[in-house]
Amino acid sequence: MRLRLLALLMLIVAVTACDAVDSMKEGFAHSQAVSDKLEKTVGLKSFVGFNWNNGSLTSVTVTFQGLPPDGALSDISAKARQAIAAEFKQTPKQILISFSIEP
């Protein structure tokens, strides 16, 4: 009886862990797709991070490598918002856009 219970518990843990791993893989794929889309539209490479909480997209962080030569911040934020909504299929509660510059 104990062996069956232990086997069942291990199976439940394995299935739950696989679902979490699949969710993370999917999130990273969305992140890369947003980064690729923004590189094409804005012209700068970017890093896109995300945070999920209980199945809800709570925040997305976009960090561009450098400053765009031309383009208003409002245009960049609109393009980022569109790319995030299109790829993640959810609107996050918060979007943080930043620029990394050389000292």
C-alpha positions as CSV (number, residue, x, y, z in Angstrom):
1,M,0.0,0.0,0.0
2,R,2.8,2.4,0.9
3,L,4.6,1.6,-2.3
4,R,1.5,2.4,-4.4
5,L,1.0,5.7,-2.5
6,L,4.6,6.7,-3.0
7,A,4.5,5.8,-6.7
8,L,1.3,7.9,-7.1
9,L,2.9,10.8,-5.3
10,M,6.0,10.7,-7.5
11,L,3.8,10.6,-10.6
12,I,1.8,13.6,-9.4
13,V,5.0,15.5,-8.7
14,A,6.5,14.6,-12.1
15,V,3.4,15.6,-14.0
16,T,3.2,18.9,-12.2
17,A,6.9,19.6,-12.8
18,C,6.5,18.9,-16.5
19,D,3.7,21.4,-16.8
20,A,5.9,24.1,-15.1
21,V,8.8,23.3,-17.4
22,D,6.6,23.5,-20.4
23,S,5.2,26.9,-19.3
24,M,8.7,28.2,-18.8
25,K,9.8,27.0,-22.2
26,E,6.7,28.6,-23.8
27,G,7.4,31.9,-21.9
28,F,11.0,31.9,-23.2
29,A,9.9,31.3,-26.7
30,H,7.4,34.3,-26.4
31,S,10.2,36.4,-25.0
32,Q,12.6,35.6,-27.9
33,A,9.8,36.3,-30.4
34,V,9.1,39.7,-28.8
35,S,12.8,40.5,-28.9
36,D,13.1,39.6,-32.6
37,K,10.1,41.6,-33.5
38,L,11.4,44.7,-31.6
39,E,14.8,44.4,-33.2
40,K,13.1,44.5,-36.7
41,T,10.8,47.5,-35.8
42,V,13.0,49.6,-33.5
43,G,16.4,48.6,-34.9
44,L,18.0,47.7,-31.6
45,K,18.7,44.4,-30.0
46,S,16.8,43.9,-26.8
47,F,16.4,41.5,-23.8
48,V,12.9,40.6,-22.8
49,G,12.2,39.3,-19.4
50,F,8.8,38.3,-17.9
51,N,7.1,37.4,-14.7
52,W,4.1,35.0,-14.3
53,N,2.1,34.7,-11.1
54,N,-0.6,32.1,-10.8
55,G,-1.0,31.8,-14.6
56,S,-1.3,35.6,-15.1
57,L,1.4,37.7,-16.8
58,T,2.3,40.3,-14.2
59,S,5.2,42.1,-15.8
60,V,7.4,42.3,-18.9
61,T,10.7,44.0,-18.9
62,V,12.3,45.1,-22.2
63,T,15.9,46.3,-22.1
64,F,17.3,47.8,-25.3
65,Q,21.0,47.7,-25.9
66,G,21.7,51.4,-26.5
67,L,19.6,54.3,-27.5
68,P,17.7,54.4,-30.8
69,P,19.2,57.0,-33.3
70,D,15.7,58.2,-34.1
71,G,12.3,57.4,-32.7
72,A,10.3,58.9,-29.9
73,L,9.9,57.0,-26.6
74,S,6.1,57.0,-27.3
75,D,6.7,55.1,-30.6
76,I,9.0,52.6,-28.9
77,S,6.6,52.0,-26.1
78,A,3.7,51.5,-28.6
79,K,5.8,49.0,-30.6
80,A,6.8,47.1,-27.5
81,R,3.2,47.0,-26.2
82,Q,2.0,45.7,-29.6
83,A,4.7,43.0,-29.8
84,I,4.1,41.9,-26.2
85,A,0.3,41.6,-26.6
86,A,0.7,39.7,-29.9
87,E,3.3,37.2,-28.6
88,F,2.2,36.6,-25.0
89,K,-1.5,36.6,-25.8
90,Q,-2.0,38.5,-22.6
91,T,-1.7,42.1,-21.5
92,P,0.7,42.3,-18.5
93,K,-0.1,44.5,-15.5
94,Q,3.2,46.3,-16.0
95,I,5.6,46.9,-18.9
96,L,9.1,48.3,-18.0
97,I,11.2,49.7,-20.9
98,S,14.8,50.5,-20.2
99,F,18.0,51.3,-22.2
100,S,21.4,50.0,-21.5
101,I,24.2,52.4,-22.4
102,E,28.0,52.1,-22.3
103,P,29.6,54.3,-19.5
